[in-house]
Amino acid sequence: MNLALRQVLTTRTFRLCDRVTYKKLQIPVTSTCPVIQLRNYCDDRSGASGARKLPQLMEFPPIVWPSFIKFIKNWMFANFIIRPYFDQEFSLQEFVEASKHAVQVVSECLQKSDFKALDGLVDKDAIAALKTAVSQLSVSQRQLLAVDKEDIFYCFPYQVGVMFDESDKRWVEITMCYHVLRGLKQMQETGDVPPISLGVQPELQDKMFILNYRFIREFTKGVEDSWWVNIVNHFQPHSLRKL
């Protein structure tokens, strides 16, 4: 599976990197999305409804919808900073499409608890956090983790950031959001197209998931790096409590 991913992303593969301590951020990239409180989940995993709910995998403010202001900033970073100064072949649209393959690979590894396969794809500290989170899930909850990229019906880059430090090292960080409807691929193949208002359809709520993934890559001159993942978060939109 990792080989197939590398063939799709060519030089933009995902690999393991030690966490980098940034001495100075000239352009802040930390999400300002407000933390949304979560509902408490039933501790009794024998309950069918409680066992089917999927809590967040990592402590990260859940991102659900795009920001118009960030959309403008993302476009400016991609076209006026990253492409002319970092990577002349960079395309945000191509990155978004390629990132879906990474989501499928990472999510399938999580569903199988195959954390060794995440080596070279996900940051080591993120892997440690994911191990703890997945170990606390029931068997039925783990089955909800695997995502087919064809089941992603909407996705967007929430935030594109450019970071520098005092030693002139530089990185690009992209936070992605994916809306998933499990079984969408099969529904389309059988001609059973879901309604536009699928988000409010009670019978589809348990099949809907939102994924937040954050990708990072070093673009320091003379350094050959590739994209890797340092945030992985899966949750169900109906489990979020509105403030």
C-alpha positions in Angstrom: 0.0 0.0 0.0 2.9 2.4 0.8 4.4 1.7 -2.6 1.1 2.6 -4.3 1.0 5.8 -2.4 4.5 6.7 -3.4 3.6 6.1 -7.1 0.7 8.5 -6.8 2.5 11.3 -5.0 5.9 10.8 -6.7 8.3 13.0 -4.7 5.5 14.2 -2.4 5.4 11.0 -0.3 5.0 11.0 3.5 7.8 10.1 5.8 8.6 10.0 9.4 10.4 13.1 10.8 11.4 14.0 14.3 9.3 16.8 15.7 10.9 20.1 14.9 11.1 22.8 17.5 10.4 26.1 15.7 12.3 28.9 17.3 10.3 31.6 15.5 7.3 31.5 13.4 7.2 34.5 11.0 3.8 33.4 9.8 1.5 31.9 12.4 -0.1 28.7 11.4 -1.8 27.5 14.6 -5.5 27.1 14.0 -7.7 29.6 15.7 -10.8 27.5 15.4 -12.6 27.5 18.7 -12.6 24.3 20.7 -16.0 22.6 20.5 -17.1 20.6 23.5 -17.9 17.0 22.9 -20.7 14.9 24.3 -19.8 12.3 26.8 -19.8 8.8 25.4 -21.3 5.8 27.1 -18.7 3.8 28.9 -20.7 0.6 28.4 -19.3 -0.6 25.1 -21.8 -3.4 25.0 -24.5 -0.8 24.0 -25.0 -0.8 20.3 -25.5 2.9 19.9 -22.7 3.9 22.3 -20.3 1.5 20.6 -21.0 3.0 17.1 -20.0 6.5 18.1 -16.5 7.5 17.2 -14.8 9.9 19.6 -11.9 12.2 18.4 -8.6 10.5 18.0 -6.3 13.4 18.9 -6.6 16.6 20.9 -7.1 19.0 18.1 -9.8 21.6 17.7 -12.3 20.0 15.3 -12.6 21.7 11.9 -15.8 21.3 10.0 -16.3 24.2 7.6 -13.9 26.4 5.6 -13.1 30.0 6.5 -13.4 32.6 3.7 -10.6 34.7 5.1 -8.3 31.6 5.3 -9.4 30.7 1.8 -8.0 34.0 0.5 -4.8 33.6 2.6 -4.3 30.0 1.4 -4.6 31.1 -2.2 -2.0 33.9 -1.7 0.4 31.6 0.1 0.1 28.9 -2.6 0.5 31.3 -5.5 2.7 34.1 -4.2 5.0 32.3 -1.7 5.1 28.6 -2.2 5.1 28.3 -5.9 7.6 31.1 -6.8 10.0 30.6 -3.9 9.6 27.0 -2.6 8.3 24.7 -5.4 7.5 26.0 -8.9 5.5 22.9 -9.6 3.4 23.1 -6.5 -0.4 23.0 -7.1 -2.8 23.2 -4.1 -5.5 21.5 -6.1 -3.1 18.6 -7.0 -2.0 18.4 -3.3 -5.7 18.1 -2.2 -6.4 15.2 -4.6 -3.1 13.4 -3.7 -3.8 13.8 0.0 -6.9 11.6 -0.3 -4.7 8.7 -1.0 -2.8 9.4 2.2 -6.0 9.5 4.1 -7.0 6.1 2.8 -3.6 4.5 3.6 -3.4 6.0 7.1 -7.0 5.2 8.0 -6.8 1.6 6.9 -3.6 1.2 9.0 -5.5 2.6 12.0 -8.4 0.3 11.5 -6.0 -2.7 11.5 -4.0 -1.2 14.4 -1.0 -1.6 12.0 1.1 1.2 13.5 4.4 -0.1 12.1 3.0 0.7 8.6 2.6 4.3 9.6 6.4 4.6 10.1 7.5 7.0 7.4 4.0 8.4 6.9 3.1 9.8 10.3 5.0 11.7 12.9 6.3 9.5 15.7 4.6 11.5 18.5 1.3 11.4 16.5 1.6 7.6 16.2 2.1 7.3 20.0 -1.1 9.4 20.5 -3.0 7.3 18.0 -2.0 4.1 19.6 -3.5 5.2 22.9 -6.7 6.5 21.3 -7.3 3.4 19.1 -6.5 1.0 22.0 -9.5 2.5 23.8 -11.9 1.9 21.0 -14.3 -1.0 20.8 -14.0 -3.4 17.9 -17.1 -1.9 16.2 -15.6 1.6 16.6 -12.3 0.6 15.0 -14.2 -0.6 12.0 -15.4 3.0 11.5 -11.8 4.2 11.0 -11.0 2.9 7.5 -12.0 5.4 4.8 -12.2 4.8 1.1 -11.1 7.9 -0.8 -14.0 7.5 -3.1 -16.3 8.0 -0.1 -15.0 11.6 0.4 -17.7 13.8 -1.0 -16.2 17.2 0.1 -12.8 18.4 1.2 -10.9 21.6 1.4 -7.6 23.0 2.7 -8.5 24.8 5.9 -5.2 26.5 6.5 -1.9 26.8 4.6 1.0 28.1 6.7 4.6 29.0 5.9 7.1 28.7 8.8 10.7 29.9 9.2 13.2 29.7 12.0 16.4 31.6 12.9 18.6 29.2 11.0 16.7 30.0 7.8 14.9 26.6 7.7 11.5 26.7 6.3 8.4 24.5 6.2 5.0 24.4 4.7 2.1 23.1 6.7 -1.4 22.3 5.3 -4.4 21.5 7.4 -7.0 19.5 5.5 -10.7 18.8 6.2 -12.6 15.9 4.6 -16.3 15.1 4.7 -17.0 11.4 4.3 -20.1 9.3 3.7 -19.4 5.7 4.3 -20.8 3.6 1.4 -20.9 6.6 -1.0 -18.9 4.7 -3.7 -21.4 1.8 -3.6 -24.3 4.1 -3.7 -23.0 5.9 -6.8 -22.2 2.6 -8.5 -25.8 1.4 -8.0 -27.3 4.8 -9.1 -28.6 5.5 -5.6 -27.4 9.1 -5.4 -27.7 10.6 -1.9 -29.8 13.7 -1.5 -28.1 17.2 -1.3 -29.4 17.5 2.2 -27.6 14.4 3.3 -26.2 16.2 6.3 -29.6 16.4 7.9 -30.9 13.0 6.9 -31.3 11.0 10.2 -30.7 7.6 8.4 -27.3 8.9 7.1 -25.9 10.6 10.2 -24.2 7.5 11.5 -22.5 7.1 8.2 -21.1 10.6 8.1 -17.6 11.4 9.4 -15.3 14.4 9.3 -11.5 14.0 9.1 -8.8 16.6 10.0 -5.3 15.8 8.7 -2.3 18.1 8.9 0.5 17.7 6.5 4.0 19.2 6.7 7.1 19.4 4.5 10.5 21.0 4.9 11.5 23.3 2.0 14.9 24.5 3.2 17.3 24.9 0.3 19.5 21.9 -0.2 17.1 19.6 1.8 15.1 16.9 0.0 12.0 16.3 2.0 8.5 14.9 1.4 5.1 15.4 2.9 4.3 13.7 6.2 1.4 13.8 8.6 1.5 15.2 12.2 -2.3 15.4 13.0 -4.9 12.7 12.4 -8.4 13.2 13.7 -11.6 11.4 12.9 -15.0 12.2 14.4 -18.7 12.2 13.6 -20.3 15.7 13.1 -23.5 14.8 15.0 -21.4 14.0 18.1 -20.3 17.7 18.4 -22.3 19.9 20.8 -23.0 23.4 19.7 -22.0 26.0 22.1 
